[in-house]
Amino acid sequence: MAHGRVCPWWLGYFLASPLRRMTLKPARLLSPYVREGMTVLEPGPGMGLFTLELARLVGPAGRVVAVDIQPRMIQGLKRRAAKAGLGERIDIRLAQPGSLGIRDVSNADFALAFAVVHECPDAEKFFSELAASLRPGATLLFVEPSSHVKRAQFEDELKAASRAGFAAVEDPGVGRNRAALLKLA
């Protein structure tokens, strides 16, 4: 699901940096939504700033399905997951042309879309694919950087999510980002 404005792979090192981890605090951000044993979807994980924390939170009985369009991001994520001893909890995939490649995933409990929807050529398709892989009542933490995504664009993306069956539950207040916690009907 590539788009012309995809973050270059080499920025993945910065995006997974300790400084960014200190700023965004992945454990604090994700722990209200993710429990042991869950199946979690993460499209656009980059090199895994959130992926590793998701894997810790789901525990050995859970699973994280991380899908990216860039092989070099995936290589970095695999290295980081192995080093952290979390590789067995993470199903790392290369997205298919025009698709997230998650059709085989069903009844996932949670999804994280952090700074990824604005890079997709078709937000409707993105949200529809997520909805098809989540169980009814599952939640999606949807976050876009306010530096890249203006309010009107974020509202349009929320409308696309709504058409796919998601409803806004709350604004989780994620730093200098636009964010919404969405629930699948």
Summary of the structure (lengths in Angstrom):
residues: 185
radius of gyration: 14.8
end to end distance: 24.5
largest distance: 41.2
contacts: 598
relative contact order: 0.15
helix: 38%
strand: 27%
